[in-house]
Amino acid sequence: MDIGEIIRQRIAKLKKLEELASDPEMADMMKEIGRAVAMEGAGVPASTPHEPDVPHAKPPITAPIRSLGPKAAVRSTLHAFVGKQFTHNDVLAELRSKGYVFNAKNAPVTVSGILKRLVHPDGELKKIEGKIGPNGATIYEVPVTFVGASGD
């Protein structure tokens, strides 16, 4: 089979997929399936592969928190901590107060790992060096200049 035939077959499949996705009920089901498949492999949400690990002041997230993957959910709570020092436990409490449910077995470890990946000198989060929170937790701070902190 030549490359042209492979491309034509994939285009035909994509057209069928597009037709299915035009039905709102099917579109919702496709999203659920995508999330479930992503969760099965290494516990990584479907939204993670195309999001960079080094943030550069992204706009605020406005989607309902329950529909977000873990990284986007954590990012959506950062505005609550602008100019304050906090630990992963504070973020976890904020997420749970908003009704977010983690699929991960150990939500504190998930949140801690996400926060560590969001630390960047010019980004959304700064690690406070030389300070340790309860139980040895890392202390973070969202800079007042954080663009995404301008509200939901």
Residue frames as a rotation matrix with the C-alpha (Angstrom) as fourth column:
MET 1
0.585 0.811 0.000 0.00
0.811 -0.585 0.000 0.00
0.000 0.000 -1.000 0.00
ASP 2
-0.316 -0.726 0.610 1.45
0.697 -0.614 -0.370 3.36
0.643 0.309 0.701 -1.02
ILE 3
-0.843 -0.120 -0.524 1.47
0.487 -0.585 -0.649 6.48
-0.229 -0.802 0.552 1.12
GLY 4
-0.818 0.575 -0.003 -1.30
-0.490 -0.694 0.528 8.08
0.302 0.433 0.849 -0.94
GLU 5
-0.115 0.784 -0.610 -3.66
0.050 0.618 0.785 5.18
0.992 0.060 -0.110 -0.15
ILE 6
-0.411 -0.102 -0.906 -2.80
0.873 0.242 -0.423 5.34
0.263 -0.965 -0.010 3.55
ILE 7
-0.977 0.028 -0.212 -3.57
0.036 -0.955 -0.294 9.06
-0.211 -0.295 0.932 3.59
ARG 8
-0.547 0.826 -0.137 -6.89
-0.506 -0.196 0.840 8.56
0.667 0.529 0.525 1.76
GLN 9
-0.096 0.492 -0.865 -7.93
0.509 0.771 0.382 5.87
0.855 -0.404 -0.324 4.25
ARG 10
-0.621 -0.186 -0.761 -7.10
0.778 -0.262 -0.571 8.09
-0.093 -0.947 0.307 7.20
ILE 11
-0.944 0.330 -0.019 -8.97
-0.327 -0.924 0.196 11.02
0.047 0.191 0.980 5.67
ALA 12
-0.268 0.882 -0.387 -12.04
-0.180 0.349 0.920 8.80
0.946 0.316 0.065 5.21
LYS 13
-0.145 0.160 -0.976 -11.83
0.850 0.526 -0.040 7.71
0.507 -0.835 -0.213 8.86
LEU 14
-0.873 -0.227 -0.431 -11.42
0.429 -0.778 -0.459 11.31
-0.231 -0.586 0.777 10.01
LYS 15
-0.737 0.673 0.069 -14.49
-0.447 -0.561 0.697 12.33
0.508 0.483 0.714 8.01
LYS 16
0.018 0.732 -0.681 -16.50
0.318 0.642 0.698 9.62
0.948 -0.229 -0.221 9.77
LEU 17
-0.382 -0.261 -0.886 -15.12
0.919 -0.004 -0.395 10.78
0.100 -0.965 0.242 13.10
GLU 18
-1.000 0.019 0.001 -16.02
-0.019 -1.000 -0.008 14.38
0.001 -0.008 1.000 12.28
GLU 19
-0.355 0.929 -0.106 -19.57
-0.276 0.004 0.961 13.31
0.893 0.371 0.254 11.44
LEU 20
0.083 0.342 -0.936 -19.88
0.745 0.602 0.286 11.50
0.662 -0.721 -0.205 14.79
ALA 21
-0.639 -0.456 -0.620 -18.42
0.764 -0.475 -0.437 14.45
-0.096 -0.752 0.652 16.67
SER 22
-0.821 0.377 0.429 -21.04
-0.129 -0.855 0.502 16.81
0.556 0.357 0.751 15.22
ASP 23
0.327 0.892 -0.313 -23.63
0.182 0.265 0.947 15.10
0.927 -0.366 -0.076 17.46
PRO 24
0.077 -0.331 0.941 -23.25
-0.776 -0.612 -0.152 16.70
0.626 -0.719 -0.304 20.94
GLU 25
0.791 0.256 0.556 -24.01
-0.572 0.633 0.522 13.43
-0.218 -0.730 0.647 22.73
MET 26
0.855 -0.518 0.025 -21.41
0.475 0.763 -0.438 11.56
0.208 0.387 0.898 20.69
ALA 27
0.238 -0.787 0.569 -18.90
-0.103 -0.603 -0.791 14.38
0.966 0.130 -0.224 21.17
ASP 28
0.356 -0.048 0.933 -19.29
-0.917 -0.208 0.339 14.09
0.178 -0.977 -0.119 24.96
MET 29
0.943 0.020 0.331 -18.88
-0.104 0.966 0.237 10.33
-0.315 -0.258 0.913 24.77
MET 30
0.654 -0.748 0.114 -15.74
0.407 0.221 -0.886 10.71
0.637 0.626 0.449 22.65
LYS 31
0.135 -0.587 0.798 -14.25
-0.611 -0.683 -0.400 13.06
0.780 -0.434 -0.451 25.24
GLU 32
0.602 0.157 0.783 -15.01
-0.766 0.388 0.512 10.57
-0.224 -0.908 0.355 28.03
ILE 33
0.956 -0.262 0.131 -13.40
0.288 0.921 -0.262 7.75
-0.053 0.288 0.956 26.07
GLY 34
0.425 -0.836 0.348 -10.35
0.098 -0.340 -0.935 9.89
0.900 0.431 -0.063 25.35
ARG 35
0.189 -0.318 0.929 -9.92
-0.896 -0.443 0.031 10.71
0.401 -0.839 -0.369 29.03
ALA 36
0.805 0.178 0.566 -10.37
-0.453 0.801 0.392 7.06
-0.384 -0.572 0.725 30.05
VAL 37
0.848 -0.528 0.052 -7.82
0.420 0.607 -0.674 5.85
0.324 0.593 0.737 27.52
ALA 38
0.217 -0.794 0.568 -5.33
-0.245 -0.608 -0.756 8.52
0.945 0.025 -0.327 28.61
MET 39
0.388 -0.014 0.921 -5.79
-0.917 -0.105 0.385 7.62
0.092 -0.994 -0.053 32.27
GLU 40
0.990 0.033 0.140 -5.04
-0.048 0.993 0.107 3.96
-0.135 -0.113 0.984 31.58
GLY 41
0.495 -0.867 0.065 -1.61
0.558 0.259 -0.788 4.63
0.666 0.426 0.612 30.17
ALA 42
-0.467 -0.862 -0.198 0.79
0.717 -0.238 -0.656 5.98
0.518 -0.448 0.729 32.92
GLY 43
0.059 0.567 -0.821 -1.95
0.937 -0.315 -0.150 8.07
-0.343 -0.761 -0.550 34.58
VAL 44
-0.858 -0.412 -0.306 -1.45
0.275 -0.873 0.404 10.99
-0.433 0.263 0.862 32.22
PRO 45
0.126 0.971 -0.202 -4.55
0.245 -0.228 -0.942 13.03
-0.961 0.070 -0.267 31.31
ALA 46
0.335 0.093 0.938 -5.37
0.920 0.180 -0.347 13.61
-0.202 0.979 -0.026 27.66
SER 47
0.981 0.121 0.155 -4.66
0.155 -0.961 -0.231 17.35
0.121 0.250 -0.961 27.99
THR 48
0.636 -0.759 -0.140 -1.06
-0.004 -0.184 0.983 16.92
-0.772 -0.625 -0.120 29.17
PRO 49
0.165 -0.723 0.671 0.90
0.842 0.458 0.287 15.91
-0.514 0.517 0.684 26.02
HIS 50
0.157 -0.104 0.982 0.36
0.811 -0.553 -0.189 19.19
0.563 0.826 -0.002 24.20
GLU 51
0.974 0.117 0.192 0.82
-0.014 -0.821 0.571 21.43
0.225 -0.559 -0.798 27.26
PRO 52
0.144 -0.989 0.025 4.42
-0.092 -0.038 -0.995 22.54
0.985 0.141 -0.097 27.79
ASP 53
0.346 -0.109 -0.932 6.09
0.862 0.429 0.270 21.63
0.370 -0.897 0.242 31.09
VAL 54
-0.684 -0.572 -0.453 7.62
0.686 -0.715 -0.135 25.11
-0.247 -0.403 0.881 31.25
PRO 55
0.345 0.937 0.055 4.77
0.915 -0.323 -0.242 27.59
-0.209 0.134 -0.969 31.56
HIS 56
-0.826 -0.525 0.206 4.87
0.559 -0.811 0.174 31.10
0.076 0.258 0.963 30.17
ALA 57
-0.775 0.520 -0.359 2.03
-0.151 -0.703 -0.695 33.05
-0.614 -0.484 0.623 31.81
LYS 58
-0.809 0.549 0.212 -0.94
0.491 0.432 0.756 31.35
0.323 0.716 -0.619 30.21
PRO 59
-0.488 0.713 0.503 -4.40
-0.577 -0.696 0.427 32.95
0.655 -0.082 0.751 30.29
PRO 60
-0.585 0.302 0.753 -6.74
-0.686 0.311 -0.658 31.86
-0.433 -0.901 0.025 33.08
ILE 61
-0.931 0.317 -0.183 -8.72
0.181 0.834 0.520 28.65
0.317 0.451 -0.834 32.66
THR 62
-0.625 0.756 0.196 -12.46
-0.777 -0.576 -0.255 29.18
-0.080 -0.312 0.947 32.62
ALA 63
-0.298 0.516 -0.803 -13.78
-0.292 0.751 0.592 25.64
0.909 0.411 -0.073 31.99
PRO 64
0.714 0.558 0.423 -15.80
-0.597 0.170 0.784 23.98
0.365 -0.812 0.455 34.78
ILE 65
-0.087 -0.887 0.454 -13.21
-0.995 0.098 0.003 22.55
-0.047 -0.451 -0.891 37.18
ARG 66
0.234 0.220 0.947 -14.72
-0.391 0.913 -0.116 19.06
-0.890 -0.343 0.300 37.16
SER 67
0.970 0.189 0.154 -14.08
0.066 0.408 -0.911 18.77
-0.235 0.893 0.383 33.42
LEU 68
0.565 -0.815 -0.132 -10.39
-0.783 -0.478 -0.398 19.62
0.261 0.328 -0.908 33.67
GLY 69
0.468 -0.574 -0.672 -7.39
0.366 0.818 -0.444 17.32
0.804 -0.038 0.594 33.79
PRO 70
0.565 -0.224 -0.794 -5.23
0.819 0.030 0.573 17.54
-0.105 -0.974 0.200 36.93
LYS 71
-0.536 -0.844 -0.011 -2.68
0.832 -0.531 0.159 20.01
-0.140 0.076 0.987 35.53
ALA 72
-0.511 0.422 0.749 -5.34
0.247 -0.763 0.598 22.39
0.824 0.490 0.285 34.23
ALA 73
0.592 0.751 -0.292 -7.29
0.472 -0.030 0.881 22.07
0.653 -0.660 -0.372 37.50
VAL 74
0.161 -0.628 -0.761 -4.20
0.937 -0.144 0.317 22.99
-0.309 -0.765 0.565 39.53
ARG 75
-0.784 -0.471 0.404 -3.49
0.597 -0.751 0.283 25.94
0.170 0.463 0.870 37.22
SER 76
-0.095 0.844 0.528 -7.09
0.354 -0.467 0.810 27.11
0.930 0.264 -0.254 37.58
THR 77
0.718 0.377 -0.584 -6.64
0.651 -0.070 0.755 27.53
0.244 -0.923 -0.296 41.35
LEU 78
-0.250 -0.961 -0.121 -3.42
0.944 -0.214 -0.250 29.55
0.214 -0.177 0.961 41.23
HIS 79
-0.227 0.194 0.954 -5.24
0.138 -0.964 0.229 32.89
0.964 0.184 0.192 41.21
ALA 80
0.808 0.583 -0.084 -6.37
0.125 -0.029 0.992 32.15
0.576 -0.812 -0.097 44.79
PHE 81
0.617 -0.646 -0.449 -2.73
0.735 0.268 0.623 32.16
-0.282 -0.714 0.640 45.90
VAL 82
0.363 -0.493 0.791 -1.39
0.516 -0.600 -0.611 35.31
0.776 0.630 0.037 44.19
GLY 83
0.035 -0.481 0.876 1.14
-0.463 -0.785 -0.412 36.98
0.886 -0.392 -0.250 46.45
LYS 84
0.621 0.220 0.753 0.73
-0.780 0.277 0.562 34.28
-0.085 -0.935 0.343 49.12
GLN 85
-0.600 -0.775 -0.199 2.95
-0.766 0.628 -0.137 31.40
0.231 0.070 -0.970 50.13
PHE 86
0.486 0.825 0.288 1.37
-0.849 0.524 -0.070 27.95
-0.209 -0.210 0.955 50.01
THR 87
-0.652 -0.622 0.434 2.04
-0.499 0.783 0.372 24.21
-0.571 0.026 -0.820 49.75
HIS 88
-0.840 0.330 -0.431 0.55
-0.219 0.520 0.826 21.45
0.497 0.788 -0.364 47.63
ASN 89
-0.676 0.608 -0.417 -1.84
0.736 0.523 -0.430 20.70
-0.043 -0.598 -0.800 50.49
ASP 90
-0.478 0.490 -0.729 -3.32
-0.036 -0.840 -0.541 24.21
-0.878 -0.233 0.419 50.22
VAL 91
-0.655 0.200 -0.728 -3.91
-0.755 -0.190 0.627 23.71
-0.013 0.961 0.275 46.48
LEU 92
-0.850 0.327 -0.413 -5.42
0.231 0.936 0.265 20.28
0.473 0.130 -0.871 47.13
ALA 93
-0.573 0.654 -0.495 -7.82
0.608 -0.067 -0.791 21.76
-0.550 -0.754 -0.359 49.71
GLU 94
-0.480 0.363 -0.798 -8.81
-0.506 -0.858 -0.086 24.52
-0.717 0.363 0.596 47.26
LEU 95
-0.773 0.157 -0.614 -9.49
-0.523 0.390 0.758 21.99
0.359 0.907 -0.220 44.49
ARG 96
-0.772 0.488 -0.406 -11.55
0.575 0.809 -0.122 19.77
0.269 -0.328 -0.906 46.76
SER 97
-0.545 0.590 -0.596 -13.55
0.266 -0.552 -0.790 22.77
-0.795 -0.589 0.144 48.00
LYS 98
-0.421 0.356 -0.834 -14.48
-0.808 -0.565 0.167 23.44
-0.412 0.745 0.525 44.36
GLY 99
0.554 0.746 0.370 -15.62
-0.551 0.661 -0.510 19.84
-0.625 0.079 0.777 43.90
TYR 100
0.178 -0.546 -0.819 -12.65
-0.901 0.245 -0.359 18.53
0.396 0.801 -0.448 41.92
VAL 101
0.774 0.075 0.629 -12.26
-0.357 0.872 0.335 14.75
-0.523 -0.484 0.702 42.14
PHE 102
-0.149 -0.919 -0.365 -8.89
-0.965 0.055 0.255 13.18
-0.214 0.391 -0.895 41.40
ASN 103
0.832 0.328 -0.449 -8.69
-0.456 0.864 -0.214 9.89
0.317 0.383 0.868 39.54
ALA 104
-0.113 -0.968 -0.225 -5.15
-0.429 0.251 -0.868 9.41
0.896 -0.001 -0.444 40.83
LYS 105
0.330 0.178 -0.927 -4.59
0.581 0.736 0.348 7.05
0.744 -0.653 0.139 43.74
ASN 106
-0.022 -0.436 -0.900 -2.51
0.953 -0.282 0.114 9.61
-0.303 -0.855 0.422 45.63
ALA 107
0.710 0.449 0.543 -3.84
0.629 -0.752 -0.200 13.12
0.318 0.483 -0.816 44.96
PRO 108
0.835 -0.430 -0.344 -1.23
-0.084 -0.718 0.691 14.94
-0.544 -0.548 -0.635 47.14
VAL 109
-0.145 -0.920 0.364 1.60
0.377 0.289 0.880 13.38
-0.915 0.265 0.305 45.13
THR 110
0.076 0.266 0.961 -0.14
0.997 -0.024 -0.073 14.32
0.004 0.964 -0.268 41.87
VAL 111
0.939 0.323 0.118 -0.61
0.319 -0.946 0.052 17.96
0.129 -0.011 -0.992 42.94
SER 112
0.544 -0.806 -0.232 2.95
-0.049 -0.306 0.951 18.18
-0.838 -0.506 -0.206 44.27
GLY 113
-0.238 -0.648 0.723 4.36
0.699 0.403 0.591 16.88
-0.675 0.646 0.357 40.98
ILE 114
0.392 0.465 0.794 2.29
0.884 -0.430 -0.185 19.32
0.255 0.774 -0.579 38.94
LEU 115
0.979 -0.037 -0.203 3.41
0.050 -0.911 0.409 22.26
-0.200 -0.410 -0.890 41.07
LYS 116
0.172 -0.984 0.047 7.06
0.189 0.079 0.979 21.25
-0.967 -0.160 0.200 40.68
ARG 117
-0.271 -0.248 0.930 6.64
0.922 0.212 0.325 21.23
-0.278 0.945 0.171 36.89
LEU 118
0.651 0.589 0.479 4.99
0.697 -0.714 -0.068 24.68
0.302 0.378 -0.875 36.94
VAL 119
0.588 -0.523 -0.617 7.98
0.271 -0.591 0.760 26.29
-0.762 -0.614 -0.206 38.67
HIS 120
0.178 -0.549 0.817 9.83
0.955 -0.102 -0.277 28.56
0.236 0.830 0.506 36.28
PRO 121
-0.611 -0.503 -0.611 11.64
0.683 -0.725 -0.086 31.89
-0.400 -0.470 0.787 36.85
ASP 122
-0.940 0.266 -0.213 9.38
-0.334 -0.848 0.412 33.69
-0.071 0.458 0.886 34.34
GLY 123
-0.665 0.668 -0.334 6.34
0.175 0.574 0.800 31.49
0.726 0.474 -0.498 34.77
GLU 124
0.216 0.961 0.173 3.31
-0.117 -0.151 0.982 30.91
0.969 -0.233 0.080 36.90
LEU 125
0.968 0.194 -0.161 4.98
0.087 0.343 0.935 29.66
0.237 -0.919 0.315 40.03
LYS 126
0.072 -0.967 0.244 8.07
-0.553 -0.242 -0.797 30.27
0.830 -0.078 -0.553 42.12
LYS 127
0.474 -0.060 -0.879 9.56
0.605 0.747 0.276 27.91
0.639 -0.663 0.390 44.69
ILE 128
0.768 -0.220 0.602 10.47
-0.524 -0.756 0.393 29.66
0.368 -0.617 -0.695 47.93
GLU 129
0.164 -0.817 -0.552 14.05
0.161 0.575 -0.802 28.59
0.973 0.042 0.226 48.61
GLY 130
-0.751 -0.645 0.139 15.18
-0.065 -0.138 -0.988 27.97
0.657 -0.751 0.062 52.16
LYS 131
-0.431 0.676 0.597 11.68
-0.886 -0.194 -0.421 27.50
-0.169 -0.711 0.683 53.59
ILE 132
-0.859 0.196 -0.473 9.93
0.040 0.947 0.319 24.24
0.510 0.255 -0.821 54.28
GLY 133
-0.118 0.923 0.366 6.25
-0.792 -0.310 0.527 23.79
0.600 -0.228 0.767 55.07
PRO 134
0.252 0.314 0.916 4.55
-0.862 0.503 0.065 21.23
-0.440 -0.805 0.397 57.31
ASN 135
0.658 -0.038 0.752 5.92
0.053 0.999 0.003 17.69
-0.751 0.038 0.659 56.92
GLY 136
-0.336 -0.934 0.121 8.74
0.279 0.023 0.960 18.96
-0.899 0.356 0.253 54.72
ALA 137
0.466 0.612 0.639 6.39
0.801 0.015 -0.598 20.29
-0.376 0.790 -0.484 51.99
THR 138
-0.640 -0.636 0.430 7.81
0.767 -0.566 0.303 22.67
0.051 0.524 0.850 49.42
ILE 139
0.086 0.631 -0.771 6.55
0.469 -0.709 -0.527 26.23
-0.879 -0.317 -0.357 49.72
TYR 140
-0.421 -0.105 0.901 5.48
0.901 -0.165 0.402 28.02
0.106 0.981 0.164 46.53
GLU 141
-0.236 0.396 -0.887 4.32
0.207 -0.872 -0.444 31.50
-0.950 -0.288 0.124 45.59
VAL 142
0.236 0.357 0.904 2.37
0.971 -0.050 -0.234 32.84
-0.038 0.933 -0.358 42.62
PRO 143
-0.795 -0.592 -0.129 3.96
0.585 -0.806 0.091 36.14
-0.157 -0.003 0.988 41.52
VAL 144
-0.108 0.759 -0.642 1.68
0.241 -0.606 -0.758 39.18
-0.965 -0.236 -0.117 41.68
THR 145
-0.356 -0.126 -0.926 2.54
-0.735 -0.574 0.360 39.77
-0.577 0.809 0.112 38.01
PHE 146
-0.802 0.059 0.595 1.08
0.254 0.935 0.249 36.38
-0.541 0.350 -0.764 36.97
VAL 147
-0.829 0.461 -0.317 -1.10
-0.536 -0.495 0.684 37.06
0.158 0.737 0.658 33.90
GLY 148
-0.487 0.649 -0.584 -3.37
0.167 0.726 0.667 34.09
0.857 0.228 -0.462 34.55
ALA 149
-0.699 0.175 -0.694 -4.19
0.714 0.102 -0.693 35.43
-0.050 -0.979 -0.196 38.01
SER 150
-0.961 0.272 0.048 -6.44
-0.263 -0.954 0.147 38.15
0.086 0.128 0.988 36.64
GLY 151
-0.257 0.918 0.303 -9.56
-0.799 -0.025 -0.601 36.14
-0.544 -0.397 0.740 37.47
ASP 152
-0.622 0.140 0.770 -11.63
0.280 0.958 0.053 33.21
-0.731 0.249 -0.635 36.25
